[in-house]
């Protein structure tokens, strides 16, 4: 039942009052209950005294969105249009990285050869054409998952696929995969140094892609920030374990994505930040602030979950023309005292609201208590709101949150739709191939924003064909010499001229090899030199004897 001083029609209008452009949904809420967490803030010196009931509403400032049209920044890539090939869009992000991959892979292989004293004969360096073939195979493997890498080159009837063997030999592919590298090992700094970067092995590629993602694309007005996990169970110091995630073990990445699933900015969680100078903010506060540095000043609306949201963060972002909405943990510093102490005893459909200037905190009872914090919506009225069948009526704040919060999960699902994962790869390889899938997805969204009618799957397959066509036009791959090298190294041409009249022939008498006899070996042969008339083995002794005779 609603509050006694308001009519039912006024209450329904207030609960759905919002300044956002998204509509409301009367279906059952899919937000999760706020988790209290174990680190309850004990600092009571917050601004909770300024919170009040809804009738004490302060002045609410409205940020008008002034960003450009969603999609390609035409001034950065004027040659890209709806008729562009997937490869031309992909190379906007990957042009510099291809050169780096070839250079560092060859460098790492040569360093490996130098460490081995009696290793095999060196293999030819990897060329850019081969690197495109290698990446094309990796992308194609995402559409054809198999148990082992060698199955792709298997000739068994149930596995035979001519594409892989015709594109690149198996051993050459495994060679590139083994020595794939992204930085010079000699540039590593001391791990005990405060400025040590745990991501240094792939930092150049990560930052290059991050800058390119922002350079060529205008995101939508509504954005979401969340975390994803790149599944990895190997050894790396910043590996995370999150039991409630579908992928429990792996590398955590914070992302900010728009409505199309375009990843606009990202940051890898590397553990406790030893270089962060601002000790007055939490780690999650600093993470959101870093990710928002590229969307300031144009009026974006940002959605986040209770892992990030806090009144202090919302106030800071508001000064940068970024309004926020999200679930919140009731023990966050700065929330009203009755929220922090959980003094409410609510029935299904009840709403309790507190207002502080342009910020609204509310708790809504559905299946459990849902705590929300927003500075982009007008505060709803307090009371009990249920539908005809007894279902709780969803406030507009919750409806908008459910509509926009899933952008990061959408991007992660699309990027992993055709991703290839192997348990034995190094963490650098795992992260690189995730970045490759993410770059392909961003390239697809960028081309789609130009009006191209192409599915994500067709975009990837067309990209593979473009890579193979480009590699076919490149310089020929250097050939490795075949066969075993000769036992005796070839000498100057004088030997060839002198020994040209010496050749072995069969003999009926049992002769002993002169060279073998000089070493104390009794070996009977049925061959002799037609000129010297002496017995010699046809193998190495024949050449060795005449070489010595020439230089006596």
C-alpha positions in Angstrom: 0.0 0.0 0.0 1.3 3.4 -0.9 2.0 6.3 1.4 -1.2 8.0 2.7 -0.4 11.5 1.5 -0.2 10.5 -2.2 -2.8 9.2 -4.6 -2.1 5.9 -6.4 -1.8 7.6 -9.7 0.8 10.1 -8.4 2.8 7.2 -6.8 2.9 5.3 -10.1 4.1 8.3 -11.9 6.9 9.0 -9.4 8.2 5.4 -9.3 8.6 5.5 -13.1 10.0 9.0 -13.3 13.4 9.0 -14.9 15.6 11.3 -17.0 17.3 8.5 -18.9 16.3 7.6 -22.4 15.7 3.9 -21.7 12.3 2.5 -21.1 11.0 0.4 -18.1 10.3 -3.3 -17.9 7.7 -4.8 -15.6 9.2 -8.3 -15.7 10.8 -9.9 -12.7 14.1 -8.2 -11.6 17.3 -9.9 -12.6 19.6 -7.9 -10.3 21.3 -9.8 -7.6 21.0 -8.9 -3.9 23.8 -6.7 -2.7 26.6 -8.5 -1.0 27.6 -7.1 2.3 31.3 -8.1 2.0 33.6 -8.8 4.9 35.3 -5.5 5.1 32.6 -3.3 6.7 33.5 0.3 6.9 33.8 1.4 10.5 34.4 5.0 9.8 31.3 6.8 10.9 32.6 10.3 9.9 30.6 10.2 6.6 28.2 12.7 5.2 25.2 10.5 6.2 23.7 13.5 8.2 22.9 15.2 4.9 20.7 12.4 3.7 16.9 12.9 4.0 13.6 11.6 2.9 12.3 12.1 -0.7 10.4 15.3 0.0 13.7 16.9 0.9 15.0 16.7 -2.6 17.9 18.9 -3.5 18.7 20.5 -6.8 19.5 17.9 -9.4 21.9 18.9 -12.2 21.3 17.3 -15.6 24.2 16.5 -18.0 23.3 16.7 -21.6 25.1 14.2 -23.8 27.3 16.0 -26.3 29.3 13.1 -27.7 29.5 12.5 -31.4 27.5 9.9 -33.4 28.0 6.3 -32.4 30.5 4.4 -34.5 33.5 5.2 -36.7 35.4 8.4 -36.3 35.5 9.4 -39.9 38.3 11.9 -39.5 40.6 9.2 -38.2 39.9 6.6 -40.9 38.2 8.4 -43.9 38.9 5.4 -46.2 36.8 3.0 -44.2 33.1 2.6 -45.3 30.5 -0.2 -45.5 32.3 -1.7 -48.6 35.6 -2.0 -46.8 37.1 -5.5 -46.3 37.3 -7.0 -42.8 41.1 -7.0 -43.2 41.4 -3.3 -43.9 39.4 -2.6 -40.7 41.3 -5.1 -38.7 44.6 -3.5 -39.7 43.6 -0.2 -38.2 44.3 -1.9 -34.8 46.9 -4.5 -35.8 49.3 -2.9 -38.3 52.0 -2.0 -35.7 51.5 -5.2 -33.8 52.3 -7.5 -36.8 55.8 -5.9 -37.2 56.4 -6.3 -33.4 55.3 -10.0 -33.5 57.7 -10.8 -36.3 60.6 -9.0 -34.8 60.2 -10.3 -31.2 59.5 -13.9 -32.3 62.7 -14.0 -34.4 64.7 -12.3 -31.6 63.5 -14.8 -29.1 64.3 -17.8 -31.4 67.8 -16.5 -31.9 68.3 -16.0 -28.2 67.2 -19.6 -27.8 69.7 -20.9 -30.4 72.5 -18.9 -28.7 71.9 -20.6 -25.4 72.2 -24.1 -26.9 75.8 -25.2 -27.8 75.0 -28.2 -30.0 71.4 -27.5 -31.0 69.8 -28.3 -34.4 70.6 -26.3 -37.5 68.8 -22.8 -37.4 65.5 -22.5 -39.0 64.6 -19.6 -41.3 63.2 -16.4 -39.7 59.5 -15.9 -39.6 58.2 -13.4 -42.2 55.2 -11.2 -42.1 53.4 -13.4 -44.7 54.0 -16.4 -42.4 52.6 -14.4 -39.4 49.4 -13.6 -41.3 49.1 -17.3 -42.2 49.7 -18.3 -38.6 47.0 -15.8 -37.3 44.6 -16.9 -40.0 44.9 -20.5 -38.8 44.4 -19.5 -35.2 41.2 -17.6 -36.1 40.0 -20.5 -38.2 40.6 -22.9 -35.3 38.0 -21.0 -33.3 35.4 -22.4 -35.7 36.7 -25.9 -35.5 37.6 -26.9 -32.0 39.5 -30.2 -31.6 41.2 -32.1 -28.7 44.8 -31.6 -29.9 46.6 -29.2 -32.1 48.0 -32.0 -34.2 44.5 -33.2 -35.1 44.1 -30.2 -37.4 46.9 -31.7 -39.7 45.7 -35.3 -39.2 45.1 -37.4 -42.3 42.6 -39.6 -40.5 39.3 -39.7 -42.3 37.3 -38.2 -39.4 39.8 -35.3 -39.0 41.2 -34.7 -42.5 40.9 -31.0 -43.3 43.0 -29.9 -46.3 42.8 -26.2 -45.3 45.5 -26.4 -42.5 48.1 -28.5 -44.4 47.7 -26.4 -47.5 48.1 -23.1 -45.5 51.1 -24.0 -43.4 53.0 -27.1 -42.5 52.4 -28.5 -39.0 55.9 -28.2 -37.8 56.2 -24.7 -39.0 53.0 -23.7 -37.2 54.2 -25.3 -33.9 57.6 -23.6 -34.3 55.9 -20.2 -34.5 53.6 -21.0 -31.7 56.5 -22.1 -29.5 58.6 -19.0 -30.0 55.8 -16.5 -30.3 57.0 -13.5 -28.2 55.9 -9.9 -27.5 58.9 -8.2 -25.9 62.7 -8.4 -25.6 63.6 -10.5 -22.5 66.7 -8.3 -22.0 64.5 -5.3 -21.2 63.1 -6.8 -17.9 63.7 -4.7 -14.8 64.3 -5.8 -11.2 61.2 -7.4 -9.8 61.8 -5.8 -6.4 61.6 -2.4 -8.0 58.5 -0.3 -7.1 58.1 0.5 -10.8 58.1 -3.1 -11.9 55.3 -3.9 -14.3 54.0 -7.5 -14.1 52.5 -7.1 -17.5 55.8 -6.0 -19.2 55.9 -9.1 -21.5 52.8 -8.0 -23.3 52.5 -4.3 -22.2 53.3 -2.8 -25.6 50.6 -4.8 -27.4 48.1 -4.2 -24.7 48.6 -0.4 -24.7 48.7 -0.2 -28.5 45.3 -1.9 -28.8 43.9 0.1 -25.9 44.8 3.4 -27.6 43.5 2.2 -31.0 40.2 1.1 -29.5 39.6 4.7 -28.3 41.1 6.4 -31.4 38.7 5.1 -34.1 35.3 4.7 -32.3 32.7 6.9 -30.6 30.9 4.9 -27.9 27.2 5.2 -27.1 25.8 7.4 -24.4 25.1 4.5 -22.0 28.2 2.6 -20.9 28.8 -0.2 -18.4 31.9 -1.1 -16.4 32.5 -4.6 -15.1 35.1 -7.4 -14.8 35.7 -10.5 -16.9 37.9 -13.5 -16.5 40.3 -14.9 -19.1 40.4 -18.5 -18.1 43.8 -19.7 -17.1 44.9 -22.3 -14.6 48.7 -22.1 -15.1 51.3 -20.2 -13.0 51.1 -16.4 -12.9 51.3 -14.3 -9.8 48.2 -12.2 -10.5 45.9 -15.1 -11.3 42.5 -14.7 -9.6 40.1 -17.2 -8.0 36.5 -16.1 -8.0 34.2 -19.0 -7.0 31.0 -17.4 -8.1 32.2 -16.9 -11.7 31.7 -19.5 -14.4 35.4 -19.3 -15.1 36.7 -19.5 -11.6 40.5 -19.3 -12.3 42.1 -16.8 -14.6 43.3 -13.3 -15.4 40.9 -10.5 -14.4 40.4 -7.6 -16.7 38.3 -4.6 -16.0 36.4 -3.2 -19.1 34.2 -0.4 -20.1 31.9 -1.3 -23.0 29.0 0.4 -24.9 25.7 -0.8 -26.0 27.0 -2.7 -29.1 29.6 -4.6 -27.0 32.5 -2.5 -28.2 35.4 -2.5 -25.6 36.4 1.1 -25.3 39.0 0.8 -22.5 40.4 -2.0 -20.3 42.8 -2.7 -17.5 44.4 -5.9 -16.3 44.3 -6.5 -12.6 47.9 -7.1 -11.5 47.4 -7.4 -7.7 48.0 -4.6 -5.2 49.2 -1.4 -6.9 52.4 -0.4 -5.3 52.8 2.8 -7.3 49.4 4.3 -6.6 50.0 7.6 -4.8 46.4 8.4 -3.8 45.9 6.5 -0.5 42.6 8.2 0.3 40.6 6.2 -2.2 39.9 2.5 -2.5 41.4 0.3 -5.2 38.0 -0.1 -7.0 37.6 3.7 -6.9 41.0 4.2 -8.5 40.2 1.6 -11.1 37.0 3.2 -12.2 38.6 6.6 -12.3 41.4 5.3 -14.6 38.9 3.7 -16.9 36.8 6.9 -17.2 39.6 9.2 -18.2 38.7 8.9 -21.9 34.9 9.5 -21.5 35.0 12.7 -19.4 33.2 15.9 -20.2 30.5 14.7 -22.7 27.7 13.5 -20.4 28.0 9.7 -20.5 25.8 7.6 -18.3 27.8 4.8 -16.5 26.4 1.6 -14.9 28.3 -0.5 -12.5 27.6 -3.2 -9.8 28.2 -3.1 -6.1 31.8 -4.1 -6.4 32.6 -0.5 -7.6 29.9 1.9 -6.6 30.1 4.3 -3.7 28.9 7.8 -3.0 32.4 9.2 -3.1 33.0 7.7 -6.6 29.7 9.0 -7.9 30.4 12.5 -6.6 33.8 12.6 -8.2 32.5 11.4 -11.6 29.7 13.9 -11.5 32.3 16.7 -11.5 33.5 15.2 -14.8 30.0 15.1 -16.3 29.6 11.4 -15.9 26.4 10.3 -14.2 26.2 6.9 -12.6 23.8 4.2 -11.5 24.4 0.8 -9.9 23.8 -1.6 -7.0 25.6 -0.7 -3.8 26.7 -2.5 -0.7 24.8 -1.1 2.3 28.0 -0.8 4.4 29.7 1.6 2.0 31.1 4.8 3.5 28.8 7.7 2.9 25.5 5.9 2.8 22.7 6.8 5.2 23.0 5.3 8.7 19.7 3.4 8.4 21.1 1.7 5.2 24.4 0.9 6.9 22.7 -0.6 9.9 20.0 -2.4 7.9 17.2 -1.2 10.1 14.5 -1.7 7.5 12.0 -4.5 7.8 10.4 -4.6 4.3 7.7 -6.6 2.7 7.8 -7.6 -1.0 7.3 -4.4 -3.1 8.3 -2.0 -0.4 10.6 1.0 -1.3 12.6 3.2 1.0 14.4 6.2 -0.4 17.0 8.7 0.9 18.1 11.8 -1.0 21.2 13.9 -0.8 21.4 16.8 -3.2 21.4 15.1 -6.7 22.1 11.6 -5.4 19.4 9.0 -4.5 19.9 5.9 -2.4 17.0 3.4 -2.3 16.3 -0.1 -1.0 13.6 -2.2 -2.8 12.3 -5.5 -1.6 11.8 -8.1 -4.3 13.0 -11.7 -3.5 15.6 -10.0 -1.3 16.7 -6.5 -0.4 18.2 -4.7 -3.4 20.2 -1.5 -2.6 20.6 1.0 -5.4 22.6 4.2 -5.8 22.0 6.7 -8.6 22.5 10.4 -9.6 20.9 10.1 -13.0 17.3 9.3 -12.0 14.7 11.3 -10.1 13.9 9.7 -6.7 10.8 7.4 -6.6 8.2 7.7 -4.0 8.3 5.5 -0.9 5.6 2.9 -0.3 4.5 -0.6 -1.3 4.0 -1.3 -5.0 2.8 -4.7 -6.3 1.0 -5.7 -9.5 -2.2 -7.5 -9.9 -0.7 -10.9 -9.2 1.3 -9.8 -6.2 4.6 -9.3 -8.0 6.7 -6.3 -6.9 6.6 -3.4 -9.4 10.1 -2.7 -10.6 11.3 0.9 -10.1 12.7 2.7 -13.1 16.2 2.7 -11.5 16.3 -1.1 -11.4 14.8 -1.4 -14.9 17.5 0.9 -16.4 20.2 -0.9 -14.5 19.0 -4.3 -15.9 18.9 -2.9 -19.4 22.3 -1.5 -19.6 24.5 -3.4 -17.1 25.1 -6.4 -19.4 27.2 -4.7 -22.0 30.5 -6.1 -20.7 29.1 -9.6 -20.5 27.7 -9.2 -24.0 31.2 -8.3 -25.3 32.7 -11.2 -23.5 30.2 -13.7 -24.9 30.7 -12.5 -28.4 34.5 -12.5 -28.1 34.5 -16.1 -26.7 32.0 -17.4 -29.3 34.8 -18.5 -31.6 37.8 -18.3 -29.3 40.4 -21.0 -29.2 41.7 -22.1 -25.7 44.5 -24.5 -24.8 45.5 -25.4 -21.3 49.2 -25.7 -22.0 49.8 -22.2 -23.4 51.8 -19.6 -21.5 49.8 -16.8 -19.9 51.1 -14.3 -22.4 49.8 -16.4 -25.2 46.4 -16.9 -23.5 46.1 -13.1 -23.0 47.3 -12.3 -26.5 44.8 -14.6 -28.2 42.0 -13.1 -26.0 43.1 -9.7 -27.2 43.1 -11.0 -30.8 39.5 -12.2 -30.4 38.6 -8.9 -28.8 40.2 -6.9 -31.7 38.3 -8.9 -34.2 35.0 -8.2 -32.4 35.8 -4.5 -32.2 36.6 -4.5 -35.9 33.3 -6.2 -36.7 31.4 -3.6 -34.6 33.3 -0.7 -36.2 32.5 -2.0 -39.7 28.8 -2.6 -38.8 28.5 1.0 -37.6 29.3 2.0 -41.2 26.3 0.1 -42.5 27.8 -3.2 -43.5 25.4 -6.2 -43.3 27.7 -8.9 -42.0 27.4 -11.4 -39.1 30.3 -11.8 -36.6 30.9 -15.3 -38.0 31.0 -14.2 -41.6 33.3 -11.3 -40.7 35.8 -13.7 -39.1 35.8 -16.1 -42.0 36.2 -13.3 -44.5 39.1 -12.0 -42.4 40.9 -15.4 -42.7 40.4 -15.4 -46.5 41.8 -11.8 -46.7 44.9 -12.8 -44.6 45.6 -15.8 -46.9 45.3 -13.7 -50.0 47.7 -11.1 -48.6 50.2 -13.8 -47.6 50.0 -15.3 -51.1 51.1 -12.0 -52.6 54.0 -11.6 -50.2 57.7 -12.6 -50.7 58.3 -16.4 -50.9 59.0 -18.2 -47.7 62.7 -19.1 -47.3 63.2 -22.8 -47.9 65.1 -24.9 -45.4 67.8 -27.2 -47.0 66.7 -30.8 -47.2 68.7 -33.9 -46.4 71.6 -34.6 -44.1 74.7 -32.5 -44.5 77.8 -34.3 -45.9 80.2 -35.9 -43.5 83.2 -34.2 -45.0 83.0 -30.5 -45.7 83.6 -29.6 -49.3 87.1 -28.1 -49.9 88.4 -25.7 -52.5 88.0 -26.4 -56.2 91.6 -27.7 -56.5 90.5 -31.0 -54.9 87.7 -31.4 -57.4 90.0 -30.9 -60.4 92.6 -33.4 -59.1 90.2 -36.1 -58.1 88.0 -35.9 -61.2 90.0 -38.8 -62.7 89.7 -41.0 -59.6 86.6 -43.2 -59.2 85.9 -46.5 -57.6 85.3 -49.7 -59.6 84.6 -53.3 -58.7 87.4 -55.8 -58.3 87.5 -59.7 -58.2 90.4 -59.8 -55.7 89.8 -59.3 -52.0 91.5 -56.0 -51.2 91.9 -54.3 -47.8 90.9 -50.6 -47.4 94.1 -48.6 -47.0 92.5 -45.9 -44.9 90.9 -48.4 -42.5 94.1 -50.3 -42.2 96.0 -47.1 -41.2 93.5 -46.9 -38.2 94.0 -50.6 -37.3 90.8 -51.7 -38.8 90.8 -54.9 -41.0 88.2 -54.3 -43.6 88.0 -56.2 -46.8 86.5 -54.4 -49.8 85.8 -55.4 -53.4 86.4 -52.0 -54.8 89.5 -50.1 -55.9 90.5 -46.8 -57.5 90.9 -47.2 -61.2 93.9 -44.8 -61.2 95.7 -45.6 -57.9 94.9 -49.4 -58.1 94.4 -49.5 -54.3 91.5 -50.8 -52.2 89.3 -48.1 -50.6 85.9 -48.0 -49.0 83.3 -46.3 -51.3 82.0 -44.3 -48.3 84.2 -41.6 -46.7 87.6 -43.3 -47.1 87.7 -42.8 -50.9 87.3 -39.0 -50.7 89.5 -38.7 -47.6 92.4 -40.6 -49.1 92.5 -38.5 -52.3 92.1 -35.3 -50.2 95.2 -36.1 -48.2 97.1 -37.2 -51.4 96.3 -33.8 -53.0 97.9 -31.8 -50.2 100.9 -34.0 -49.5 
